[in-house]
Amino acid sequence: MANYLTIDNGGTNTKVAIFNENGDQLSCSSFPTKGRERKPGFHEIQLGNLWHDLGIACHDSIAKANLSKNDIDGVSTVGHGKGLYVLGKNNEIFMDGILSADSRAEKYAEHFESKVRQIFDISHQHVMASQAPVILRWIKDNEPENYNKIGKILSNKDFIRYLITGDVFQEIGDASGNNFVNLSTEDYDKKLFDFFGISEMFSKMPKLVKATDQCGVVSNSAANVLGIQVGTPVFGGMFDIDACSIATGVLDSSKFSLIAGTWNMNLFPSDAMASFDSGLMNSIFPTGKKLIEASSPTSAGNLDIVIKMLMTAEIRDAKENNKTIYDDLEIFLENTDAKFSKLIFFPFLYGSNSDPNATGSFIGMQSTTTKSEMIRAVYEGIAFAHRVHVQSLLRVLGHKPEVIRMSGGGTNSPSWVQMFSNILNMPIELVEANELGGLGGAITSAVGSGFYKNMEDAVSNMSRVKQRFEPQADQFKIYDQKYEAYVSLTQALDGHWGLLKSFQEGVEE
């Protein structure tokens, strides 16, 4: 029996999950990712606190699985993509980590995206405010004292791996999704660093590794913190979208991966790359294919914020009755349908997939509008934002996939998954594992350690479908009309959000 531990550091929650070689989840311990927003748009995490919390969670997860430190056969790290984690010249921590929801560099991203054709044939990436090169340029201009201290540049999960092993590597999938890599040579390309005006950072990039490469072992100091045996092998790991796609069995274009979490992620692996005109992103997938991505920060994170805004009393009442607010919301969703809410919600609280200046909004409110309608509109608006991206993928692929495999926090609500199926008019399947990032990491460890010969072999033995949702024709018909209004309204407002954004920024100064 082999046991694999994954540290999955997401933008909303961080989890330590243990799986065996059959893909059975033995345990999971989690805690909220303690991000902070010291200014609007600045989403950061204090890294010393993160390491302390990871230690507690690892000990707890091993205990829950009734294992000892000697029973862990491999460790992998999974983390959010994009964002920025840096070390100093002596590999010391000197600044907070920057999460993928960060938007401080939005104006920089707009500038670089306006001339991205210059580099698209190299990285096959568009430019986003949360990509590391864009944030680095912002730091260079606005915090030069920090910029000059940088000795190594890492992604989230590569930073966690460094804490475990003391060795510094950058996994290629993450790097390729961050506008650092030439997708033809599968190596760093100095032209990309020159384009972003951070050419001095080229020499700060660690050696590239693959997801299944062994990247060191658990160090003496980490063993004490985590409760894992010294010398346990540690593998490259993946960023979350790769991990969730692998864990749900999405290995080729016959299936789409849809992740409804902090980010709105929609993907499929392909032998060919998406063109510039598609507006989509390309990165290197762990199987060797390219991953075609349509994404934005417009998913379930919006629901969490609106619930906290509008349902304080309901949250308190649920807690007093030994429930969560989501238990009550599930009953609400089960007993309402597409006709219930007359509102449109734009899930743009962290960013937009239309005008970059667009912000979260309710449209269609009347004197008779209820809080319940507003809440259901949020669920629907998030699914509409996913449909925008899914339709972009369909235009590239040329036909519908056989099925969508869904993951992320949204899958905790069966009624919401059914809503997604109705809005997308496609079947959706869920797999047995609850912690898909953790399963993806376990699959990486199983392949890296040689237990399975490749990803395909591991997936066939470790990932199993548990439930399928079919679209309901009557609900799709209503949602299709509402989606048409959603798209029409976003398009009508495109290019007109700037005045509001200028006003908001002026008031904040």
VMD Tcl script that draws the C-alpha trace (Angstrom):
set ca {
  {0.00 0.00 0.00}
  {1.41 3.39 -1.03}
  {0.31 6.70 0.51}
  {0.81 10.09 -1.10}
  {0.47 13.46 0.64}
  {-0.42 16.60 -1.29}
  {-0.22 20.17 -0.04}
  {-2.78 22.13 -2.07}
  {-2.38 25.86 -1.46}
  {-5.35 27.53 -3.12}
  {-6.27 31.19 -3.13}
  {-9.26 30.62 -0.84}
  {-8.43 27.47 1.16}
  {-5.30 25.43 1.78}
  {-5.58 21.66 2.18}
  {-3.37 18.74 3.07}
  {-4.82 15.54 1.62}
  {-3.60 11.95 1.66}
  {-4.52 9.37 -1.00}
  {-3.45 5.79 -1.57}
  {-2.41 4.22 -4.88}
  {-6.04 3.39 -5.70}
  {-7.08 7.04 -5.48}
  {-8.92 6.52 -2.18}
  {-8.90 9.67 -0.07}
  {-7.66 8.74 3.40}
  {-7.82 12.16 5.02}
  {-7.85 15.90 4.53}
  {-7.12 18.81 6.82}
  {-7.76 22.37 5.68}
  {-7.61 25.98 6.76}
  {-8.53 29.30 5.12}
  {-5.74 30.82 3.05}
  {-5.15 33.95 5.10}
  {-4.93 36.49 2.34}
  {-5.02 40.17 3.14}
  {-5.96 43.22 1.12}
  {-3.95 46.16 2.46}
  {-5.15 48.27 -0.46}
  {-7.94 47.69 -2.98}
  {-6.64 45.19 -5.53}
  {-3.65 44.09 -3.44}
  {-4.17 40.42 -2.51}
  {-1.25 39.09 -0.50}
  {-0.36 36.36 1.99}
  {2.06 36.46 4.91}
  {4.36 33.53 4.25}
  {5.62 32.89 7.78}
  {2.06 32.32 8.96}
  {1.42 30.01 6.00}
  {4.29 27.68 6.93}
  {3.10 27.47 10.54}
  {-0.45 26.63 9.44}
  {0.81 24.02 6.98}
  {2.65 22.25 9.78}
  {-0.51 21.97 11.86}
  {-2.54 20.73 8.89}
  {0.05 18.09 7.89}
  {0.20 16.63 11.40}
  {-3.60 16.62 11.53}
  {-4.05 14.95 8.14}
  {-1.55 12.19 8.93}
  {-3.28 11.55 12.27}
  {-6.73 11.44 10.66}
  {-5.48 8.80 8.21}
  {-4.12 6.71 11.13}
  {-0.67 6.84 9.58}
  {2.77 7.60 10.96}
  {5.44 9.81 9.44}
  {7.09 6.72 7.91}
  {3.94 5.77 5.99}
  {4.10 8.67 3.50}
  {5.71 7.45 0.26}
  {5.73 10.73 -1.65}
  {4.87 14.40 -1.35}
  {3.65 16.76 -4.07}
  {2.69 20.40 -3.97}
  {-0.23 21.94 -5.83}
  {-0.97 25.65 -5.83}
  {-2.79 28.49 -7.47}
  {-1.35 29.64 -10.77}
  {0.00 33.09 -11.56}
  {0.71 35.47 -8.69}
  {4.27 35.91 -7.43}
  {6.49 34.36 -4.76}
  {10.11 35.46 -4.48}
  {13.19 34.70 -2.42}
  {16.11 36.97 -1.66}
  {19.70 36.61 -2.78}
  {20.33 34.06 0.00}
  {16.98 32.32 -0.51}
  {15.46 34.24 2.39}
  {11.83 35.38 2.56}
  {11.61 39.17 2.56}
  {8.16 40.04 1.19}
  {4.64 38.67 1.21}
  {3.41 36.30 -1.47}
  {1.06 37.76 -4.08}
  {-2.11 35.78 -4.81}
  {-3.70 35.19 -8.21}
  {-6.62 37.52 -7.39}
  {-4.22 40.48 -7.24}
  {-5.04 43.28 -9.67}
  {-2.59 46.05 -8.74}
  {-0.93 45.79 -12.15}
  {-4.14 46.07 -14.19}
  {-2.97 49.15 -16.10}
  {0.36 47.46 -16.85}
  {-1.49 44.42 -18.18}
  {-3.62 46.60 -20.46}
  {-0.47 48.26 -21.82}
  {1.35 44.99 -22.49}
  {-1.74 43.28 -23.92}
  {-2.07 46.13 -26.44}
  {1.20 44.98 -28.04}
  {1.15 41.27 -27.11}
  {1.41 40.22 -30.77}
  {5.14 40.91 -30.36}
  {5.51 37.87 -28.10}
  {2.46 35.68 -28.76}
  {4.36 33.41 -31.15}
  {6.86 32.81 -28.34}
  {4.74 32.23 -25.22}
  {1.33 31.77 -26.91}
  {-0.07 33.65 -23.92}
  {-2.10 36.80 -23.56}
  {-1.30 39.17 -20.70}
  {-3.10 39.20 -17.36}
  {-2.59 41.48 -14.37}
  {-1.90 38.51 -12.09}
  {0.94 37.08 -14.19}
  {4.32 37.22 -12.51}
  {6.15 39.26 -15.22}
  {3.48 41.98 -15.03}
  {3.61 42.10 -11.23}
  {7.41 42.17 -11.36}
  {7.32 45.19 -13.64}
  {4.90 46.90 -11.23}
  {7.27 46.17 -8.33}
  {10.22 47.47 -10.34}
  {8.46 50.79 -10.86}
  {6.71 51.13 -7.50}
  {8.76 49.17 -4.95}
  {12.33 49.23 -6.32}
  {13.79 48.36 -2.92}
  {11.99 45.00 -3.04}
  {12.74 44.47 -6.73}
  {16.46 44.84 -6.10}
  {16.39 42.22 -3.34}
  {14.98 39.47 -5.56}
  {17.22 36.43 -5.94}
  {14.78 33.76 -7.14}
  {11.31 33.86 -8.75}
  {8.83 31.10 -7.98}
  {5.22 30.15 -8.37}
  {3.06 29.33 -5.36}
  {3.56 25.56 -5.26}
  {7.25 25.86 -6.13}
  {7.68 28.11 -3.10}
  {5.95 25.56 -0.85}
  {8.20 22.83 -2.27}
  {11.25 24.97 -1.48}
  {10.13 25.21 2.15}
  {9.87 21.41 2.27}
  {13.15 20.53 0.53}
  {15.40 23.58 0.60}
  {15.87 23.13 -3.16}
  {14.72 25.72 -5.70}
  {13.01 24.64 -8.93}
  {10.26 25.99 -11.20}
  {7.80 23.48 -12.68}
  {7.34 24.09 -16.40}
  {3.53 23.97 -16.54}
  {3.26 26.81 -14.04}
  {6.01 28.80 -15.73}
  {4.45 28.37 -19.17}
  {1.12 29.65 -17.84}
  {2.88 32.70 -16.46}
  {4.33 34.10 -19.71}
  {7.87 32.98 -18.86}
  {8.39 30.13 -21.37}
  {8.87 29.69 -25.10}
  {6.34 26.94 -25.90}
  {8.39 25.74 -28.88}
  {11.71 25.34 -27.04}
  {10.04 24.61 -23.68}
  {12.57 26.83 -21.94}
  {12.78 30.38 -20.66}
  {13.14 32.99 -23.40}
  {14.93 36.28 -22.75}
  {12.75 38.04 -25.33}
  {9.81 37.65 -22.94}
  {11.72 39.29 -20.10}
  {12.83 42.11 -22.41}
  {9.22 42.63 -23.52}
  {8.04 43.18 -19.94}
  {11.02 45.39 -19.13}
  {12.40 43.01 -16.51}
  {15.42 41.65 -18.37}
  {17.49 41.59 -15.15}
  {15.10 38.91 -13.81}
  {16.09 36.39 -16.50}
  {19.05 35.25 -14.40}
  {16.81 34.86 -11.33}
  {14.78 32.00 -12.81}
  {15.29 28.53 -11.29}
  {15.90 25.36 -13.26}
  {12.75 24.08 -14.98}
  {11.39 20.66 -14.04}
  {8.43 18.48 -15.01}
  {5.49 17.72 -12.73}
  {6.62 14.14 -12.08}
  {10.33 14.91 -11.58}
  {11.71 14.31 -8.10}
  {12.81 17.72 -6.82}
  {14.46 16.80 -3.54}
  {13.44 15.18 -0.29}
  {11.86 16.32 2.95}
  {14.58 18.20 4.83}
  {15.42 17.87 8.53}
  {13.87 21.21 9.40}
  {10.71 20.58 7.36}
  {10.30 17.09 8.84}
  {9.98 18.61 12.29}
  {7.38 21.13 11.14}
  {5.31 18.79 8.96}
  {5.63 15.47 10.77}
  {6.89 13.63 7.65}
  {9.95 11.36 7.66}
  {13.25 12.98 6.63}
  {14.22 11.86 3.13}
  {10.69 11.29 1.82}
  {10.77 12.09 -1.94}
  {9.13 15.32 -3.07}
  {7.91 15.73 -6.66}
  {7.45 18.74 -8.93}
  {3.68 18.96 -8.63}
  {1.30 21.07 -10.67}
  {-0.63 24.28 -10.55}
  {-4.25 23.79 -9.65}
  {-5.82 23.77 -13.10}
  {-3.49 21.00 -14.27}
  {-4.06 19.05 -11.06}
  {-7.85 19.27 -11.25}
  {-7.89 18.40 -14.95}
  {-5.71 15.34 -14.39}
  {-7.70 14.27 -11.31}
  {-10.99 14.43 -13.21}
  {-9.60 12.35 -16.07}
  {-9.40 15.15 -18.63}
  {-6.45 14.01 -20.73}
  {-7.54 15.02 -24.25}
  {-10.10 17.13 -26.12}
  {-12.93 14.61 -25.71}
  {-13.59 16.19 -22.32}
  {-13.53 19.75 -20.98}
  {-12.36 20.60 -17.49}
  {-14.42 23.29 -15.74}
  {-13.18 24.59 -12.39}
  {-15.55 26.76 -10.36}
  {-13.33 28.00 -7.56}
  {-11.56 31.24 -6.79}
  {-11.09 31.54 -10.56}
  {-13.35 30.67 -13.47}
  {-11.28 28.08 -15.34}
  {-12.30 26.24 -18.51}
  {-9.82 24.02 -20.32}
  {-9.00 21.14 -22.59}
  {-5.71 19.43 -23.56}
  {-4.85 19.61 -27.24}
  {-2.19 18.58 -29.71}
  {-2.39 22.03 -31.33}
  {-2.22 25.50 -29.81}
  {-5.02 28.06 -29.91}
  {-4.40 31.02 -32.22}
  {-3.94 34.64 -31.23}
  {-7.35 35.61 -32.56}
  {-9.08 33.07 -30.31}
  {-8.16 35.17 -27.29}
  {-7.25 31.97 -25.41}
  {-4.16 30.98 -23.46}
  {-1.83 28.03 -24.07}
  {0.46 26.28 -21.60}
  {2.37 23.01 -21.29}
  {0.26 20.16 -19.86}
  {1.90 17.39 -17.77}
  {1.13 14.75 -20.44}
  {3.10 16.71 -23.05}
  {0.04 18.16 -24.78}
  {-0.81 21.86 -24.73}
  {-3.53 23.06 -22.39}
  {-6.02 25.49 -23.96}
  {-7.37 27.84 -21.29}
  {-10.18 30.36 -21.06}
  {-10.25 31.93 -17.62}
  {-10.99 34.96 -15.45}
  {-11.48 35.73 -11.73}
  {-15.28 35.55 -12.11}
  {-16.29 32.36 -10.31}
  {-17.27 31.10 -6.86}
  {-15.20 33.67 -4.99}
  {-17.91 36.17 -5.94}
  {-20.55 34.08 -4.17}
  {-18.57 34.05 -0.93}
  {-18.30 37.84 -0.95}
  {-21.98 38.48 -1.71}
  {-23.12 36.03 0.97}
  {-21.00 37.87 3.54}
  {-22.43 41.19 2.33}
  {-26.11 40.23 2.31}
  {-26.61 37.30 4.66}
  {-24.96 38.14 7.99}
  {-28.06 37.21 10.00}
  {-28.63 34.02 8.03}
  {-25.01 32.97 8.56}
  {-25.39 33.50 12.31}
  {-28.70 31.61 12.44}
  {-27.29 28.67 10.51}
  {-24.31 28.45 12.85}
  {-26.61 28.48 15.89}
  {-28.43 25.50 14.36}
  {-25.18 23.60 13.74}
  {-25.35 24.14 9.98}
  {-23.58 26.31 7.45}
  {-25.22 28.92 5.29}
  {-24.51 26.65 2.31}
  {-26.77 23.94 3.76}
  {-29.65 26.41 3.73}
  {-28.73 27.73 0.29}
  {-28.76 24.21 -1.15}
  {-32.36 23.77 -0.01}
  {-33.17 27.17 -1.52}
  {-31.65 26.20 -4.89}
  {-33.49 22.87 -4.90}
  {-36.81 24.67 -4.48}
  {-36.33 27.41 -7.08}
  {-35.62 27.30 -10.81}
  {-34.64 29.42 -13.79}
  {-37.84 31.48 -13.55}
  {-37.27 32.58 -9.95}
  {-34.86 35.50 -10.36}
  {-35.44 38.32 -12.84}
  {-32.01 39.85 -12.17}
  {-28.70 39.71 -13.96}
  {-25.49 39.64 -11.90}
  {-22.04 40.43 -13.29}
  {-19.53 38.39 -11.20}
  {-16.78 40.97 -11.55}
  {-15.82 41.58 -7.90}
  {-12.24 40.41 -8.50}
  {-12.00 41.24 -12.19}
  {-13.88 40.83 -15.43}
  {-13.98 38.69 -18.56}
  {-15.27 41.63 -20.60}
  {-14.14 45.25 -20.12}
  {-11.11 45.18 -17.76}
  {-12.59 48.15 -15.87}
  {-15.94 46.41 -15.28}
  {-17.01 45.78 -11.69}
  {-19.58 43.56 -9.98}
  {-23.16 44.64 -10.62}
  {-26.81 43.70 -10.27}
  {-28.99 44.77 -13.21}
  {-32.76 44.58 -13.37}
  {-33.64 45.40 -9.76}
  {-37.23 46.49 -9.11}
  {-39.22 47.58 -6.06}
  {-40.35 43.98 -5.61}
  {-36.86 42.43 -5.85}
  {-35.99 40.18 -2.91}
  {-32.69 39.20 -1.35}
  {-33.38 35.62 -2.44}
  {-33.59 36.72 -6.08}
  {-30.27 38.51 -5.71}
  {-28.58 35.43 -4.27}
  {-29.88 33.13 -7.02}
  {-28.79 35.71 -9.62}
  {-25.24 35.43 -8.26}
  {-25.23 31.65 -8.77}
  {-26.56 32.14 -12.31}
  {-24.21 35.00 -13.18}
  {-21.18 32.92 -12.28}
  {-22.41 30.08 -14.51}
  {-23.04 32.60 -17.32}
  {-19.45 33.85 -16.98}
  {-18.26 30.25 -17.37}
  {-20.46 29.84 -20.45}
  {-18.74 32.85 -22.07}
  {-15.43 31.01 -21.74}
  {-16.78 27.60 -22.71}
  {-18.13 29.04 -25.95}
  {-14.66 30.39 -26.72}
  {-13.28 26.87 -26.29}
  {-15.99 25.44 -28.54}
  {-15.07 27.88 -31.31}
  {-11.48 26.61 -31.21}
  {-12.32 22.90 -30.93}
  {-15.10 23.08 -33.53}
  {-17.51 20.75 -31.75}
  {-18.88 19.95 -28.32}
  {-16.92 17.60 -26.05}
  {-18.49 14.34 -24.91}
  {-18.79 15.66 -21.37}
  {-17.58 18.35 -18.98}
  {-15.76 17.21 -15.85}
  {-16.31 19.80 -13.12}
  {-14.23 20.55 -10.02}
  {-13.73 23.35 -7.53}
  {-15.83 24.53 -4.61}
  {-18.91 24.81 -6.80}
  {-19.19 21.02 -6.93}
  {-20.15 20.95 -3.24}
  {-23.62 22.05 -4.37}
  {-25.40 19.44 -6.54}
  {-28.10 21.98 -7.38}
  {-25.49 24.41 -8.67}
  {-23.86 21.69 -10.79}
  {-27.29 20.97 -12.31}
  {-27.65 24.70 -12.98}
  {-24.30 24.68 -14.80}
  {-25.46 21.74 -16.91}
  {-28.69 23.56 -17.76}
  {-26.95 26.83 -18.63}
  {-24.22 25.15 -20.71}
  {-26.63 22.59 -22.22}
  {-24.03 19.86 -21.77}
  {-23.69 16.85 -19.47}
  {-21.45 17.32 -16.45}
  {-19.71 14.58 -14.47}
  {-18.18 14.65 -11.00}
  {-15.52 12.25 -9.79}
  {-15.43 10.44 -6.45}
  {-12.61 12.36 -4.80}
  {-13.59 15.46 -2.87}
  {-10.13 17.02 -2.92}
  {-9.23 17.04 -6.58}
  {-6.10 19.14 -6.23}
  {-4.96 16.60 -3.68}
  {-5.74 13.71 -6.01}
  {-3.89 15.41 -8.85}
  {-0.86 15.74 -6.61}
  {-1.15 12.10 -5.55}
  {-1.26 11.02 -9.20}
  {1.92 13.04 -9.77}
  {3.65 11.28 -6.87}
  {2.44 7.85 -8.03}
  {3.89 8.41 -11.50}
  {7.03 10.14 -10.24}
  {7.81 7.29 -7.85}
  {7.32 4.71 -10.62}
  {4.22 3.07 -9.15}
  {2.42 3.86 -12.42}
  {4.19 4.19 -15.75}
  {2.45 7.39 -16.90}
  {-0.42 9.78 -16.24}
  {-2.89 7.78 -18.32}
  {-2.16 4.61 -16.35}
  {-2.44 6.42 -13.02}
  {-5.69 8.18 -13.94}
  {-7.34 4.93 -15.05}
  {-6.59 3.44 -11.62}
  {-7.07 6.48 -9.35}
  {-9.95 8.57 -10.81}
  {-13.58 7.37 -10.93}
  {-16.82 9.11 -11.95}
  {-19.49 9.18 -9.21}
  {-22.31 11.29 -10.65}
  {-23.59 12.62 -13.98}
  {-25.91 15.59 -14.55}
  {-27.89 15.90 -17.79}
  {-29.20 19.28 -19.03}
  {-32.93 19.88 -18.63}
  {-34.42 21.26 -21.85}
  {-37.07 23.45 -20.20}
  {-34.51 25.08 -17.91}
  {-31.99 25.59 -20.73}
  {-34.63 27.40 -22.79}
  {-35.18 29.98 -20.03}
  {-31.50 30.30 -19.22}
  {-30.64 30.77 -22.88}
  {-32.85 33.86 -23.00}
  {-31.37 35.20 -19.78}
  {-27.84 34.49 -21.04}
  {-28.59 36.45 -24.21}
  {-29.52 39.42 -22.01}
  {-26.36 38.90 -19.92}
  {-24.12 39.01 -22.99}
  {-26.00 41.93 -24.55}
  {-25.65 44.00 -21.39}
  {-21.96 43.28 -20.92}
  {-21.30 44.21 -24.54}
  {-23.38 47.39 -24.28}
  {-21.33 48.51 -21.26}
  {-17.94 47.56 -22.69}
  {-15.84 50.69 -23.04}
  {-18.03 52.68 -20.64}
  {-16.71 51.53 -17.27}
  {-13.67 53.80 -17.27}
  {-15.44 56.87 -15.89}
  {-16.73 54.92 -12.89}
  {-13.28 53.39 -12.34}
  {-11.67 56.84 -12.44}
  {-14.19 58.14 -9.92}
  {-13.59 55.17 -7.60}
  {-9.83 55.59 -7.76}
  {-10.12 59.33 -7.17}
  {-12.20 58.83 -4.04}
  {-9.70 56.29 -2.68}
  {-6.74 58.67 -2.99}
}
mol new
graphics top color blue
foreach p $ca { graphics top sphere $p radius 0.5 }
foreach p [lrange $ca 0 end-1] q [lrange $ca 1 end] { graphics top cylinder $p $q radius 0.2 }
display resetview
